[in-house]
Amino acid sequence: MPLPIPYDLTFPDRAIALGRQGLGRSEIASRFGLSIAELDTLAAAHPDLARALTRAETEARAWWEALPREALANGARFGHLAWREAMAVRFPEPAPPPGPPEPRVTFIFPDNGRDRKLKRQREREARLRGESP
């Protein structure tokens, strides 16, 4: 039988504080000395921790989103490409819901008399063979 996971009443406040430093869920679990699965088990058993982890994710995203603005305001160099990649991995955007298929576009070009010419040619060939058009 597995041992129960110890719950510290300071976990919710500490989780929010760590989120304000930009730490993600796995980093928070590591700071608590837990695995991600153990942290999720505690969050399921303690609604206050679950709410705190949701808030910590918001705080972490705010910390990450503030980086370029603060660098610009302070005149510091900023690696925007590395930041963009880190944001894409850390906060993936959900896939958009499937919508209606894109309409197909059909272009109709004038035949410049080609159809009439082919029709007259077929009629002429039919007359030469002795057939009636």
N, C-alpha and C positions, 0 to 999 in steps of 0.2 A: 504494500500500500504506500503510495507516494506521500511524502511529508507535505503538510499544508504550507502554502506560500505565506511568509510573514508580511503583514500589511502594516505600514507605518502611517499614522494619521497625517504626517507632514507630506506624504506623496503628492496630493493634489496641488498644494502651494509650490512645492519644489518643481513639479512638472511645468507649471505655468512660468515660473522663473527661468527654467532651462529653455523653454520655448522662446522667451524674450531674448535669449542669447543666440537664437537661430538653430537650436538643436532639434533634430527630428525624433521620431518615435523610438527608433533603434538606439539612438544616443541616450535618450532619456532612460530607457530600460537598462542600458549599460551603467549609467550613473547610479541607478538604484540597485545594481548588482543582480539584475534579473535578465532573463531571456525575453524576447519579444512575446513569445507564447505565454510566459508567466505574467507579463504585464497585461496582456489581453485578458487572461483569466481573472486577474485582480480587477480590471476595469469592468468586466461582466458582473462581478460580485459586488462592486462598490460603485454606485451611480455617480457619486461625487468625483471619483477618480476618472470615470469615463467623460464627464463634462469637462474636467480639468485638462484631459488629454486633447479633447476637441479644441479647447481654448488655446492650449499650447501649440497646436498645429497652426492656428490662426496667427498667433504671436510670432512663430518661426517664419511663416510666410511674409509677415509684415517686416521682420528683420531683414530677410533676403531682398524684399522689394525696395527697401530703403537704401541699400548699398549704393546703387548707381546715383541716386539723387544726392546722397551725402558726399560721395566722391566728387561729383560735379560742383556742389556748393563749396567744397574745401579746396578745389583746384587740384585734387590728387589724380594720379594716373589710375585708370580703371580697366581691367581686362574684361570688356563686355562680352566677348565670345565665350570665354570660360564661364562667366556668370550665366549667360543664356543657356549653355549646356547643363550647368548645375541646376538651374531652375526647371529645365525640361525633365530632368531625371527625378529631382526631388518633388516637384509638383506637376505631374503629368496632367495635361488637359484631357477631359473625357472626350471620347469620340462623338462626333455629332450624330444625332439620330438619323437613320436613313430617310431620305425624302423621296419625292417623286423622281423618276428618271429624267435626265436632261432631255429636252426636246431635240428631236433630230431635225436638221435643217436640210431641205432639198432645194437645190438651185435648178431652175429651169432656164436654159439658155435658148434664145431663138435659133431656129434651124436655118435661117437665111434662105429659105426656099428649097432646102435639101429634100424634105418629105415630098413636096410637089414634083420635084425633078425625078425622084425615084419612082413615084406613081406613074408619071408620063412614060418613063423608060420601060416599066413593066407592061403598060398598055401597048406600047409600040412593039415590044417583043411578042406579046400575045397576038397582035394583028399579023405580024410576020409569020408566026406559026399557024395562022389561020384560025385561031381561037377568038371567041368574042370576049371582050373584057367584062 
